[in-house]
């Protein structure tokens, strides 16, 4: 079922079947620098939220974070 859904999605979006090998090749081409660049442009430190569940004895937060 998942395979058929993926094939149908690619056919609708790209008008062709994207092979698993092609997908893996593209994923393997992503570098650490690519991830860091995207994170820097999309993650706003002013809007980050931290939630903890369970006993927290000590919490070392980065400078500027409220406790």
KEKOL-862889 format. One record per atom (N, C-alpha, C, O, CB): residue number from 1; atom name; x, y, z. Coordinates in nm, 4 decimals, padded with zeros to 6 digits. Last residue first. Glycine has a CB too. Layout:
BEGIN
  pos  site        c1        c2        c3
  NUM    CA         X         Y         Z
...
This chain:
BEGIN
  pos  site        c1        c2        c3
   67     N   01.4592   03.0173   03.2678
   67    CA   01.4402   02.8891   03.3364
   67     C   01.2998   02.8789   03.3910
   67     O   01.2645   02.7781   03.4521
   67    CB   01.5420   02.8718   03.4495
   66     N   01.5290   03.1500   02.9415
   66    CA   01.4676   03.1622   03.0743
   66     C   01.4520   03.0245   03.1355
   66     O   01.4336   02.9259   03.0641
   66    CB   01.3303   03.2338   03.0663
   65     N   01.8316   03.1989   02.7718
   65    CA   01.7101   03.1184   02.7870
   65     C   01.6580   03.1371   02.9291
   65     O   01.7353   03.1396   03.0248
   65    CB   01.7375   02.9666   02.7566
   64     N   02.0681   03.3367   02.7799
   64    CA   01.9543   03.4020   02.7179
   64     C   01.8244   03.3239   02.7292
   64     O   01.7177   03.3774   02.6992
   64    CB   01.9839   03.4270   02.5753
   63     N   02.2832   03.0613   02.7441
   63    CA   02.2675   03.2012   02.7823
   63     C   02.1499   03.2614   02.7085
   63     O   02.1336   03.2399   02.5884
   63    CB   02.3957   03.2811   02.7537
   62     N   02.1222   02.7378   02.7742
   62    CA   02.2136   02.8311   02.7095
   62     C   02.1853   02.9745   02.7558
   62     O   02.0750   03.0044   02.8016
   62    CB   02.2016   02.8207   02.5559
   61     N   02.0721   02.5731   03.0902
   61    CA   02.0197   02.6333   02.9677
   61     C   02.1247   02.7249   02.9061
   61     O   02.2066   02.7829   02.9774
   61    CB   01.8894   02.7116   02.9961
   60     N   02.0721   02.3026   03.2743
   60    CA   02.1699   02.3989   03.2242
   60     C   02.1204   02.4506   03.0894
   60     O   02.1263   02.3807   02.9882
   60    CB   02.3127   02.3343   03.2113
   59     N   01.9049   02.1929   03.5355
   59    CA   01.8788   02.2291   03.3973
   59     C   01.9766   02.3379   03.3566
   59     O   01.9646   02.4524   03.4002
   59    CB   01.7322   02.2757   03.3779
   58     N   01.8593   01.9283   03.7555
   58    CA   01.9420   02.0425   03.7180
   58     C   01.9195   02.0689   03.5697
   58     O   01.9159   01.9760   03.4891
   58    CB   02.0939   02.0167   03.7491
   57     N   01.6435   01.7558   03.7853
   57    CA   01.7191   01.8000   03.9029
   57     C   01.8031   01.9239   03.8724
   57     O   01.8152   02.0135   03.9560
   57    CB   01.8094   01.6871   03.9533
   56     N   01.3389   01.6727   03.6911
   56    CA   01.4527   01.7481   03.6396
   56     C   01.5247   01.8043   03.7611
   56     O   01.4719   01.8906   03.8312
   56    CB   01.4081   01.8627   03.5390
   55     N   01.1244   01.4050   03.6322
   55    CA   01.2039   01.4793   03.7306
   55     C   01.3258   01.5453   03.6660
   55     O   01.4041   01.4810   03.5960
   55    CB   01.2490   01.3860   03.8438
   54     N   00.9043   01.4732   03.3511
   54    CA   00.9744   01.3889   03.4454
   54     C   01.0573   01.4712   03.5406
   54     O   01.0602   01.5939   03.5310
   54    CB   01.0615   01.2899   03.3732
   53     N   00.9530   01.6456   03.0568
   53    CA   00.8588   01.5654   03.1331
   53     C   00.9388   01.4744   03.2244
   53     O   01.0310   01.4062   03.1796
   53    CB   00.7642   01.4832   03.0396
   52     N   01.0039   01.9654   02.9223
   52    CA   01.0633   01.8472   02.9843
   52     C   00.9560   01.7773   03.0659
   52     O   00.8777   01.8418   03.1356
   52    CB   01.1861   01.8849   03.0735
   51     N   01.0383   02.1763   02.6432
   51    CA   00.9477   02.1123   02.7381
   51     C   01.0165   01.9875   02.7919
   51     O   01.0796   01.9131   02.7168
   51    CB   00.8101   02.0769   02.6715
   50     N   01.1186   02.4785   02.4958
   50    CA   01.1721   02.3564   02.5539
   50     C   01.0708   02.3032   02.6535
   50     O   01.0226   02.3775   02.7390
   50    CB   01.3102   02.3812   02.6217
   49     N   01.0926   02.6575   02.1956
   49    CA   01.0312   02.6196   02.3221
   49     C   01.0929   02.4885   02.3673
   49     O   01.1164   02.3985   02.2867
   49    CB   00.8763   02.6073   02.3090
   48     N   01.1851   02.9385   01.9964
   48    CA   01.2068   02.8011   02.0376
   48     C   01.1455   02.7769   02.1749
   48     O   01.1463   02.8654   02.2604
   48    CB   01.3565   02.7683   02.0390
   47     N   01.1768   03.1979   01.9125
   47    CA   01.0502   03.1259   01.9152
   47     C   01.0656   02.9799   01.9565
   47     O   00.9683   02.9046   01.9522
   47    CB   00.9850   03.1330   01.7801
   46     N   01.4274   03.3031   01.9015
   46    CA   01.3302   03.3748   01.9835
   46     C   01.1990   03.2973   01.9978
   46     O   01.1186   03.3279   02.0858
   46    CB   01.3030   03.5119   01.9238
   45     N   01.5610   03.1497   01.7112
   45    CA   01.5885   03.1262   01.8538
   45     C   01.4890   03.1955   01.9464
   45     O   01.4687   03.1504   02.0592
   45    CB   01.7283   03.1729   01.8871
   44     N   01.4043   03.0126   01.4438
   44    CA   01.4200   03.1416   01.5099
   44     C   01.4423   03.1184   01.6588
   44     O   01.3512   03.0717   01.7271
   44    CB   01.2962   03.2324   01.4858
   43     N   01.4941   02.8255   01.1803
   43    CA   01.4721   02.8153   01.3244
   43     C   01.5039   02.9485   01.3907
   43     O   01.6193   02.9912   01.3926
   43    CB   01.5581   02.7023   01.3857
   42     N   01.5618   02.8896   00.9156
   42    CA   01.4226   02.8576   00.9490
   42     C   01.3940   02.8502   01.0985
   42     O   01.2791   02.8673   01.1393
   42    CB   01.3854   02.7277   00.8866
   41     N   01.8290   02.9423   00.8769
   41    CA   01.7324   03.0311   00.8114
   41     C   01.5887   03.0044   00.8546
   41     O   01.5017   03.0887   00.8324
   41    CB   01.7431   03.0168   00.6615
   40     N   01.9599   02.7455   01.0178
   40    CA   01.9889   02.8851   01.0504
   40     C   01.8859   02.9793   00.9886
   40     O   01.8592   03.0859   01.0440
   40    CB   02.1293   02.9225   01.0026
   39     N   01.8688   02.5160   00.8866
   39    CA   01.8315   02.5396   01.0262
   39     C   01.8513   02.6866   01.0631
   39     O   01.7679   02.7451   01.1323
   39    CB   01.9141   02.4494   01.1202
   38     N   01.9991   02.5444   00.6413
   38    CA   01.8529   02.5497   00.6469
   38     C   01.8058   02.5791   00.7889
   38     O   01.7136   02.6582   00.8089
   38    CB   01.7919   02.4173   00.5970
   37     N   02.2667   02.5209   00.7299
   37    CA   02.2226   02.6392   00.6565
   37     C   02.0707   02.6537   00.6635
   37     O   02.0196   02.7628   00.6887
   37    CB   02.2687   02.6318   00.5100
   36     N   02.2704   02.2642   00.8459
   36    CA   02.2969   02.3819   00.9283
   36     C   02.2484   02.5100   00.8607
   36     O   02.1947   02.5984   00.9274
   36    CB   02.4461   02.3924   00.9587
   35     N   02.2217   02.1072   00.6172
   35    CA   02.1284   02.1042   00.7304
   35     C   02.1468   02.2280   00.8170
   35     O   02.0485   02.2903   00.8574
   35    CB   02.1487   01.9764   00.8149
   34     N   02.4501   02.1688   00.4640
   34    CA   02.3160   02.1924   00.4104
   34     C   02.2140   02.2014   00.5239
   34     O   02.1306   02.2919   00.5265
   34    CB   02.2764   02.0803   00.3117
   33     N   02.6539   02.0753   00.6323
   33    CA   02.6441   02.2190   00.6047
   33     C   02.5072   02.2553   00.5469
   33     O   02.4538   02.3618   00.5779
   33    CB   02.7550   02.2622   00.5076
   32     N   02.6146   01.8040   00.6116
   32    CA   02.5933   01.8683   00.7415
   32     C   02.5754   02.0178   00.7214
   32     O   02.4913   02.0800   00.7863
   32    CB   02.7115   01.8399   00.8381
   31     N   02.4487   01.7366   00.2955
   31    CA   02.5641   01.7486   00.3844
   31     C   02.5243   01.8129   00.5173
   31     O   02.4153   01.8680   00.5319
   31    CB   02.6752   01.8306   00.3169
   30     N   02.2913   01.5148   00.0808
   30    CA   02.2732   01.6212   00.1799
   30     C   02.3900   01.6198   00.2775
   30     O   02.4252   01.5162   00.3340
   30    CB   02.1383   01.6047   00.2557
   29     N   02.3265   01.2886  -00.0680
   29    CA   02.3982   01.4083  -00.1122
   29     C   02.3851   01.5238  -00.0134
   29     O   02.4600   01.6211  -00.0224
   29    CB   02.3474   01.4518  -00.2481
   28     N   02.1560   01.1006   00.0294
   28    CA   02.2971   01.0864   00.0639
   28     C   02.3788   01.2081   00.0234
   28     O   02.4887   01.2287   00.0748
   28    CB   02.3542   00.9629  -00.0014
   27     N   01.9189   01.1857  -00.0951
   27    CA   01.9333   01.1943   00.0500
   27     C   02.0799   01.1882   00.0920
   27     O   02.1226   01.2625   00.1804
   27    CB   01.8550   01.0820   00.1176
   26     N   01.9758   01.1250  -00.3637
   26    CA   01.9514   01.2633  -00.3235
   26     C   01.9670   01.2811  -00.1724
   26     O   02.0226   01.3812  -00.1273
   26    CB   01.8115   01.3071  -00.3673
   25     N   02.0026   00.8469  -00.3460
   25    CA   02.1142   00.9274  -00.3957
   25     C   02.0980   01.0728  -00.3528
   25     O   02.1944   01.1366  -00.3105
   25    CB   02.1241   00.9177  -00.5492
   24     N   01.7446   00.7752  -00.2631
   24    CA   01.8598   00.7523  -00.1757
   24     C   01.9796   00.8360  -00.2171
   24     O   02.0503   00.8900  -00.1320
   24    CB   01.8975   00.6051  -00.1758
   23     N   01.5993   00.8474  -00.4951
   23    CA   01.5710   00.9108  -00.3662
   23     C   01.6884   00.8954  -00.2711
   23     O   01.7278   00.9916  -00.2052
   23    CB   01.4447   00.8515  -00.3037
   22     N   01.7099   00.6682  -00.6779
   22    CA   01.7211   00.8120  -00.7022
   22     C   01.6977   00.8897  -00.5719
   22     O   01.7686   00.9861  -00.5429
   22    CB   01.6200   00.8569  -00.8112
   21     N   01.6317   00.4257  -00.5650
   21    CA   01.7744   00.4562  -00.5791
   21     C   01.7970   00.6054  -00.5993
   21     O   01.8914   00.6626  -00.5447
   21    CB   01.8345   00.3779  -00.6964
   20     N   01.3567   00.4392  -00.5942
   20    CA   01.4129   00.4391  -00.4589
   20     C   01.5613   00.4750  -00.4643
   20     O   01.6109   00.5469  -00.3775
   20    CB   01.3929   00.3008  -00.3910
   19     N   01.2584   00.6615  -00.8632
   19    CA   01.3010   00.5329  -00.8081
   19     C   01.3554   00.5488  -00.6664
   19     O   01.3946   00.6579  -00.6250
   19    CB   01.4072   00.4690  -00.8982
   18     N   00.9735   00.8213  -00.9505
   18    CA   01.1048   00.8462  -00.8917
   18     C   01.1461   00.7174  -00.8222
   18     O   01.0766   00.6697  -00.7326
   18    CB   01.1029   00.9690  -00.7915
   17     N   00.7894   00.8273  -01.2405
   17    CA   00.8183   00.7489  -01.1207
   17     C   00.9599   00.7812  -01.0755
   17     O   01.0548   00.7698  -01.1531
   17    CB   00.8013   00.5957  -01.1470
   16     N   00.6301   01.1348  -01.3417
   16    CA   00.7176   01.0204  -01.3648
   16     C   00.7375   00.9474  -01.2333
   16     O   00.7057   01.0003  -01.1268
   16    CB   00.8540   01.0647  -01.4251
   15     N   00.5096   01.3682  -01.2742
   15    CA   00.4728   01.3070  -01.4026
   15     C   00.5689   01.1952  -01.4433
   15     O   00.5865   01.1653  -01.5614
   15    CB   00.4691   01.4134  -01.5118
   14     N   00.5403   01.4717  -01.0246
   14    CA   00.6529   01.4843  -01.1169
   14     C   00.6260   01.4297  -01.2567
   14     O   00.7090   01.4433  -01.3465
   14    CB   00.7710   01.4148  -01.0600
   13     N   00.2880   01.4395  -00.8939
   13    CA   00.3713   01.5569  -00.8729
   13     C   00.4746   01.5793  -00.9829
   13     O   00.4941   01.6918  -01.0288
   13    CB   00.4407   01.5454  -00.7416
   12     N   00.1767   01.1960  -00.9876
   12    CA   00.0969   01.3193  -00.9891
   12     C   00.1848   01.4436  -00.9791
   12     O   00.1596   01.5426  -01.0477
   12    CB  -00.0043   01.3183  -00.8745
   11     N   00.3900   01.0213  -00.9490
   11    CA   00.3309   01.0344  -01.0827
   11     C   00.2508   01.1642  -01.0913
   11     O   00.2571   01.2343  -01.1923
   11    CB   00.2401   00.9122  -01.1154
   10     N   00.4277   01.0438  -00.6755
   10    CA   00.5322   01.0899  -00.7677
   10     C   00.4781   01.1086  -00.9087
   10     O   00.5171   01.2019  -00.9790
   10    CB   00.6485   00.9909  -00.7698
    9     N   00.1840   00.9291  -00.5871
    9    CA   00.2192   01.0667  -00.5513
    9     C   00.3238   01.1218  -00.6478
    9     O   00.3103   01.2341  -00.6965
    9    CB   00.2716   01.0735  -00.4063
    8     N   00.2052   00.6673  -00.6859
    8    CA   00.0972   00.7543  -00.7339
    8     C   00.1297   00.9008  -00.7066
    8     O   00.1064   00.9868  -00.7915
    8    CB  -00.0364   00.7163  -00.6673
    7     N   00.4258   00.5754  -00.5373
    7    CA   00.4318   00.5795  -00.6831
    7     C   00.3252   00.6718  -00.7406
    7     O   00.3524   00.7468  -00.8344
    7    CB   00.4158   00.4394  -00.7406
    6     N   00.3201   00.5956  -00.2764
    6    CA   00.4386   00.6729  -00.3154
    6     C   00.4471   00.6861  -00.4667
    6     O   00.4727   00.7947  -00.5188
    6    CB   00.5664   00.6072  -00.2608
    5     N   00.1104   00.4125  -00.2917
    5    CA   00.0810   00.5528  -00.2621
    5     C   00.1979   00.6420  -00.3043
    5     O   00.1779   00.7497  -00.3604
    5    CB   00.0511   00.5714  -00.1116
    4     N   00.2539   00.1789  -00.3387
    4    CA   00.1601   00.2264  -00.4410
    4     C   00.1247   00.3736  -00.4179
    4     O   00.1109   00.4502  -00.5133
    4    CB   00.0317   00.1400  -00.4408
    3     N   00.3952   00.1590  -00.0955
    3    CA   00.4663   00.1695  -00.2240
    3     C   00.3759   00.2266  -00.3321
    3     O   00.4177   00.3134  -00.4087
    3    CB   00.5193   00.0321  -00.2678
    2     N   00.1868   00.1289   00.0881
    2    CA   00.2750   00.2468   00.0935
    2     C   00.3481   00.2682  -00.0376
    2     O   00.3616   00.3810  -00.0850
    2    CB   00.3762   00.2325   00.2066
    1     N   00.0823  -00.1190   00.0000
    1    CA   00.0000   00.0000   00.0000
    1     C   00.0870   00.1257   00.0000
    1     O   00.0639   00.2179  -00.0783
    1    CB  -00.0938  -00.0004   00.1206
